[in-house]
């Protein structure tokens, strides 16, 4: 028997009310246009899209901060309208902004948040959560004294005080350095290994490709893709072959089979082609037929960024 999705979204529509002059004629901004998808239990699920695509509106709808216009949303089987209390109790949101009082200590931040969720004192897990995010030694330090990475980890702990089975991370690594980004992703993987379902939005597509089991892409308020990550990456038709030639070239070899051909070094050219219409052997034969000897060959497979750009540009 198939498990209930961690999050189930059906025909979700959000239209913001018009404002300003001409509001009578303006129907308002359509931020979400009939979005439907499921987030399976136990996965790391990527929610991607360009700026203004509708991701934040969707996350704020899950959090109860935005009232949907129509459609159905369930979190862990609880409808966000008919069973709002339980729906909100099953989800934790980690926002982009760092939001907590800098004059409280981490242990106080978590205790206060647990109190807001009605967690009795004897059931609070504040120190356990601080240990989980590697902040136990900072339990009594003022939150304002924490580094940027520590503050990000404290936000994760804050979102988990009520033991939600679903955690939403909204751009958690925006503007952070490489080492902090690595630490945060290690934390996410550990939490997921412990049974937590994670929904992740990020602009770092290579991270989404490495971490996520499944990815949905939203553009202009519409869902344009929802597939397992490997299957999504496999949608890319373009492949690149890099050739090192026996001599310097003034112009890259050209042919109708090539999608693009450009000089990338003194004796190096990059040629892209549609893998549904040709293969690397065809490209090599064409270049050799134009009088070039090939010294070395390497290929580059398409990645999530290629697919993302292709899908979002074609739906612009």
C-alpha positions as CSV (number, residue, x, y, z in Angstrom):
1,X,0.0,0.0,0.0
2,X,1.5,3.3,-1.1
3,X,2.3,5.8,1.8
4,X,0.4,9.0,2.0
5,X,2.5,11.8,0.5
6,X,4.3,14.1,2.9
7,X,2.8,17.0,1.0
8,X,-0.1,16.7,-1.5
9,X,-0.9,19.7,-3.7
10,X,-3.8,19.7,-6.2
11,X,-4.8,22.6,-8.5
12,X,-3.3,25.2,-6.3
13,X,-4.2,28.8,-7.3
14,X,-3.1,32.0,-5.7
15,X,-4.2,35.3,-7.2
16,X,-3.2,38.4,-5.3
17,X,-5.9,41.2,-5.1
18,X,-5.3,44.1,-7.4
19,X,-4.2,47.4,-5.9
20,X,-3.6,51.0,-6.9
21,X,-5.1,52.9,-9.8
22,X,-7.1,50.9,-12.2
23,X,-7.7,48.2,-9.7
24,X,-11.2,47.7,-11.0
25,X,-9.9,46.6,-14.3
26,X,-6.9,44.7,-13.0
27,X,-7.5,41.1,-12.0
28,X,-4.4,41.0,-9.8
29,X,-1.2,38.9,-10.1
30,X,-1.6,35.2,-10.7
31,X,1.2,33.8,-8.6
32,X,0.3,30.1,-8.7
33,X,-1.7,28.8,-11.7
34,X,-3.2,25.3,-11.0
35,X,-0.1,23.7,-9.5
36,X,-0.3,20.0,-8.6
37,X,2.4,17.6,-7.3
38,X,3.2,15.3,-4.4
39,X,6.3,15.3,-2.1
40,X,6.9,11.6,-1.2
41,X,7.7,10.7,2.4
42,X,11.3,10.4,3.4
43,X,12.9,12.2,0.4
44,X,14.8,15.3,-0.2
45,X,12.6,17.1,-2.7
46,X,13.8,20.1,-4.7
47,X,11.5,23.0,-5.6
48,X,13.2,25.1,-8.2
49,X,12.3,28.1,-10.4
50,X,13.6,31.5,-11.5
51,X,13.0,34.6,-9.3
52,X,9.3,35.5,-9.2
53,X,8.3,32.0,-10.3
54,X,6.0,31.4,-7.3
55,X,8.2,29.3,-5.0
56,X,7.9,31.7,-2.0
57,X,4.1,32.0,-2.5
58,X,3.9,28.2,-2.4
59,X,6.1,27.9,0.7
60,X,4.2,30.7,2.5
61,X,0.9,28.9,1.6
62,X,2.3,25.7,3.3
63,X,3.3,27.8,6.3
64,X,-0.1,29.4,6.6
65,X,1.2,32.9,5.9
66,X,-0.6,33.1,2.5
67,X,-4.2,32.2,1.9
68,X,-4.7,30.3,-1.3
69,X,-7.4,31.3,-3.8
70,X,-8.4,27.8,-4.6
71,X,-7.1,24.2,-4.7
72,X,-6.2,21.6,-2.1
73,X,-3.1,21.3,0.1
74,X,-2.5,18.5,2.6
75,X,0.6,18.2,4.8
76,X,1.1,14.7,6.3
77,X,-2.6,13.9,5.5
78,X,-4.0,17.1,7.1
79,X,-5.9,19.6,5.0
80,X,-4.5,23.1,5.6
81,X,-8.0,24.6,5.7
82,X,-10.1,21.9,7.5
83,X,-7.3,20.8,9.8
84,X,-5.0,23.8,10.0
85,X,-3.7,23.1,13.5
86,X,-2.5,19.6,12.8
87,X,-1.2,20.6,9.3
88,X,1.0,23.4,10.8
89,X,2.2,21.0,13.5
90,X,3.6,18.6,10.9
91,X,5.8,21.1,9.1
92,X,8.8,23.3,10.0
93,X,9.9,26.2,7.9
94,X,13.5,27.5,7.7
95,X,13.2,31.0,6.1
96,X,15.9,32.8,4.1
97,X,16.1,35.6,6.6
98,X,17.7,35.1,10.0
99,X,14.8,35.7,12.4
100,X,15.2,35.4,16.2
101,X,16.0,37.8,19.0
102,X,19.7,38.3,19.1
103,X,19.6,39.0,22.9
104,X,18.4,35.4,23.7
105,X,20.7,32.5,24.0
106,X,20.2,29.5,21.6
107,X,18.6,27.4,24.4
108,X,16.2,30.3,25.2
109,X,15.4,30.7,21.5
110,X,14.4,27.0,21.2
111,X,12.5,27.0,24.6
112,X,10.4,30.0,23.6
113,X,9.6,28.6,20.2
114,X,8.6,25.2,21.7
115,X,6.3,27.2,24.1
116,X,4.7,28.9,21.1
117,X,3.9,25.5,19.7
118,X,2.5,24.3,23.1
119,X,5.2,21.8,23.7
120,X,5.1,21.0,27.5
121,X,8.4,21.7,29.3
122,X,9.1,18.0,30.1
123,X,8.8,17.2,26.4
124,X,11.0,19.9,25.0
125,X,14.2,18.7,23.2
126,X,16.2,22.0,23.1
127,X,19.6,20.5,24.1
128,X,19.0,17.5,21.9
129,X,18.3,19.8,18.9
130,X,21.4,21.9,19.7
131,X,23.5,18.8,19.7
132,X,22.0,17.7,16.4
133,X,23.0,21.0,14.7
134,X,26.4,21.0,16.5
135,X,25.6,24.0,18.7
136,X,25.5,22.4,22.2
137,X,28.6,24.3,23.3
138,X,26.9,27.6,22.4
139,X,23.7,26.9,24.3
140,X,24.3,29.8,26.8
141,X,26.0,32.2,24.4
142,X,24.0,35.2,23.1
143,X,22.6,34.5,19.7
144,X,24.0,37.7,18.4
145,X,27.5,36.4,19.0
146,X,27.1,33.4,16.7
147,X,28.7,33.2,13.3
148,X,26.5,33.3,10.2
149,X,26.7,29.5,9.8
150,X,25.8,29.0,13.5
151,X,22.8,31.2,13.1
152,X,21.7,29.2,10.0
153,X,22.0,26.0,12.0
154,X,20.0,27.5,14.9
155,X,17.2,28.3,12.5
156,X,17.1,24.6,11.5
157,X,16.8,23.6,15.2
158,X,14.2,26.3,15.8
159,X,12.0,24.9,12.9
160,X,12.2,21.4,14.6
161,X,11.2,22.2,18.2
162,X,7.7,20.6,17.6
163,X,9.2,17.5,16.0
164,X,7.6,18.0,12.5
165,X,8.0,15.1,10.0
166,X,8.5,17.7,7.2
167,X,11.1,20.4,7.0
168,X,11.1,23.2,4.4
169,X,14.4,24.9,3.7
170,X,14.0,28.2,1.7
171,X,17.3,29.2,0.1
172,X,19.3,28.1,3.2
173,X,22.7,28.7,1.6
174,X,22.0,32.0,-0.1
175,X,25.0,34.3,0.3
176,X,27.1,31.9,2.5
177,X,30.6,30.7,1.8
178,X,31.6,27.3,0.4
179,X,32.6,25.7,3.7
180,X,29.3,26.8,5.4
181,X,27.3,25.5,2.4
182,X,29.0,22.1,2.8
183,X,28.3,22.0,6.5
184,X,24.6,22.8,5.9
185,X,24.2,20.1,3.3
186,X,25.8,17.5,5.5
187,X,23.3,18.5,8.2
188,X,20.4,18.2,5.7
189,X,21.6,14.7,4.6
190,X,21.9,13.6,8.3
191,X,18.4,14.8,9.1
192,X,16.9,13.1,6.1
193,X,18.8,9.9,7.0
194,X,17.0,10.1,10.4
195,X,13.6,9.9,8.6
196,X,12.8,13.6,8.0
197,X,11.2,14.6,4.7
198,X,13.0,17.7,3.4
199,X,11.8,20.3,0.8
200,X,14.5,22.4,-0.5
201,X,14.6,25.6,-2.6
202,X,17.9,26.7,-3.9
203,X,19.5,28.6,-6.8
204,X,22.6,26.4,-6.6
205,X,21.5,23.8,-9.2
206,X,24.5,21.6,-8.8
207,X,23.5,21.1,-5.1
208,X,19.9,20.2,-6.0
209,X,21.3,17.7,-8.5
210,X,23.5,16.1,-5.9
211,X,21.1,16.1,-3.0
212,X,17.5,15.8,-4.2
213,X,15.7,12.5,-5.0
214,X,13.1,14.3,-7.0
215,X,12.7,17.9,-8.4
216,X,9.8,20.0,-9.3
217,X,10.3,23.2,-11.4
218,X,7.9,26.2,-11.3
219,X,7.9,29.0,-13.9
220,X,5.4,31.9,-14.1
221,X,3.3,30.1,-11.5
222,X,3.0,26.9,-13.5
223,X,4.5,23.5,-12.8
224,X,6.7,22.7,-15.8
225,X,8.5,19.6,-14.5
226,X,8.1,17.0,-11.7
227,X,10.4,14.0,-12.1
228,X,13.1,12.0,-10.3
229,X,16.4,13.9,-10.5
230,X,18.1,11.4,-12.8
231,X,15.2,11.3,-15.1
232,X,15.0,15.1,-15.3
233,X,18.7,15.4,-16.1
234,X,18.2,12.7,-18.8
235,X,15.8,15.1,-20.6
236,X,18.7,17.2,-21.8
237,X,19.3,16.5,-25.5
238,X,22.5,18.6,-25.9
239,X,25.9,17.0,-25.4
240,X,29.3,18.7,-25.7
241,X,32.5,17.2,-27.1
242,X,35.8,19.0,-26.5
243,X,38.5,18.4,-29.2
244,X,42.2,19.2,-29.0
245,X,43.4,19.5,-32.6
246,X,46.9,19.1,-34.1
247,X,47.2,22.8,-34.8
248,X,45.9,26.2,-33.9
249,X,42.7,27.2,-35.6
250,X,41.4,30.7,-36.6
251,X,37.8,29.6,-36.8
252,X,36.0,26.6,-35.3
253,X,34.8,23.8,-37.7
254,X,31.2,24.3,-38.7
255,X,28.5,21.8,-39.9
256,X,24.7,21.6,-40.0
257,X,25.0,18.7,-37.4
258,X,26.5,21.0,-34.8
259,X,24.3,23.0,-32.5
260,X,27.3,25.2,-31.5
261,X,30.9,25.2,-32.3
262,X,33.4,27.6,-30.7
263,X,37.2,27.9,-30.1
264,X,37.9,27.3,-26.4
265,X,41.7,27.3,-26.4
266,X,44.8,27.6,-28.7
267,X,44.1,24.3,-30.3
268,X,40.8,23.4,-28.6
269,X,37.2,23.6,-29.8
270,X,33.9,22.8,-28.1
271,X,31.2,21.4,-30.2
272,X,27.7,20.7,-29.0
273,X,25.2,18.5,-30.8
274,X,21.7,17.0,-30.3
275,X,22.3,13.5,-28.9
276,X,19.0,12.3,-30.5
277,X,20.4,13.2,-34.0
278,X,24.1,12.4,-33.8
279,X,26.8,10.9,-31.6
280,X,30.4,11.7,-30.7
281,X,31.7,9.5,-33.5
282,X,29.7,11.5,-36.1
283,X,31.2,14.7,-34.8
284,X,34.8,13.3,-34.9
285,X,34.3,12.1,-38.5
286,X,33.0,15.5,-39.6
287,X,35.9,17.4,-38.1
288,X,38.4,14.9,-39.5
289,X,36.7,15.2,-42.9
290,X,37.5,18.9,-42.8
291,X,41.2,18.2,-42.6
292,X,41.9,18.3,-38.9
293,X,43.8,15.7,-36.9
294,X,42.4,15.1,-33.4
295,X,44.9,14.8,-30.6
296,X,42.6,14.4,-27.6
297,X,38.8,14.1,-27.0
298,X,36.7,14.7,-23.9
299,X,32.9,14.9,-23.5
300,X,30.6,16.7,-21.1
301,X,27.2,15.3,-20.2
302,X,24.3,17.6,-19.7
303,X,23.5,18.6,-16.1
304,X,20.5,20.0,-14.3
305,X,21.5,23.5,-15.2
306,X,21.2,22.7,-18.9
307,X,17.7,21.2,-18.3
308,X,16.6,24.1,-16.1
309,X,17.7,26.7,-18.6
310,X,16.0,24.8,-21.5
311,X,12.7,24.4,-19.6
312,X,12.4,27.9,-18.2
313,X,13.5,29.6,-21.4
314,X,11.0,27.6,-23.5
315,X,8.2,28.6,-21.0
316,X,9.1,32.3,-20.9
